[in-house]
């Protein structure tokens, strides 16, 4: 089950970096000690009434683009600046590391995929986190070598996913099981699943060390540019092609202590998503500029154009697809149904009240659960 799999270790992928001079730095990484996920952390600096920094986690994925646009366009700076709050970004490779950072009180809010969200919820028995908004739908696929033309050709191959128990890892394992393949959590079975970062997966594909990868954008487009082909577009597996790839979660203690900060963040994020829909051209520039500042590299314009077409940015967290994804995780042995039951199911996982206040003020329709 996922709670066994989330490592209590210092994350080598989490990094706090100054972003174009507008974000204050708070150099923290996920702790190596085992954190109590149900503790509120009320005595921590982030929970204190004099908090001056919002520690925001996100990944170098296109499905997290609202964070980059919100920074580059100054939406976060303006909205949170009115409260005297600065934003400290922390970069992660995949959701389980971000969950560890939430539990160890290293971040306050994070863009994260649905399956790590479920992990955080069940580990804390419904106490530590809440989903406060959506961010992105779709934009994930299985890309393979061109000689692989069907599911039958995958026997004996090695396929990469970002991290054990992350959203794409669950999607791949569930799909392979439906095709009649057996896999193990240790990487064995009919198809070997190797857990490596998305950028390393592109390098491994180039060198021939892996036969494919189930990844989010823009890594799908990057693999295709390296000669790969899409064997499974995950949109084809969901009704209407809609499924949550990224939602936004907050530490429960931070939400309880600082609803005004959370509301200001959400106002900026709604503004970011609206801007992305209105001006995708500038939004791509923003994403690439932010990525360059955080990682030292960015994407060719053609790759980014291809990737952008595959993602829908939305405030709706698409709750039914998270629930279905959790059932997939149970089916492949990455989650125990008893843990979901102990957390009280998913009814209380979502708190969209502040989001809906912001949407109403902006003249947009509310999001329902």
JORA-V374838 format. One line per field, one symbol per residue. phi: phi as a letter, one per 20 degrees, with the letter a starting at -180 (. if undefined). psi: psi as a letter, one per 40 degrees, with the letter a starting at -180 (. if undefined). Layout:
phi = ???
psi = ???
This chain:
phi = .gffeffebffeeebecfdlmddfecfccffeefeefefemfefgfeffegcceeddbdedffdggffffffemffgfffffdmddddececebfgfffgfffemecdcbfbffffffgffffelmdecbedaebbcmnbaedcfffedbffeegnedcecfagneffffffffffffenedcdfeneofceddecfgfffffffgenfcerbdcefefffffffeofcfeceggfecgmmdbfdbcddcfgffffecffffffffffffffffffffcffffffffffffffednbbdggffffffgfeddebffflggfffffffffffdnebdgfffffenmdfefdcdffgffffffemdffede
psi = iddddhhgihheehhhihhfeehihggiiiieihiheeiefdeiddeidehehhhhiiifideeddddddddeeddddddddefhihhihhididddddddddefdidiihiiddddddddddeffddiiheiidiiafiihhiideheiddeeheihhiidiheiddddddddddddeeihiieeeaadhhhhhiidddddddddeedieaihiiiedddddddeeiihdhhddeeiheehihdhahiihddddddfddddddddddddddddddddgdddddddddddddddeeiaiidddddddddehhhiehefdddddddddddddeeeihddddddefaededhgedddddddddefiiihi.
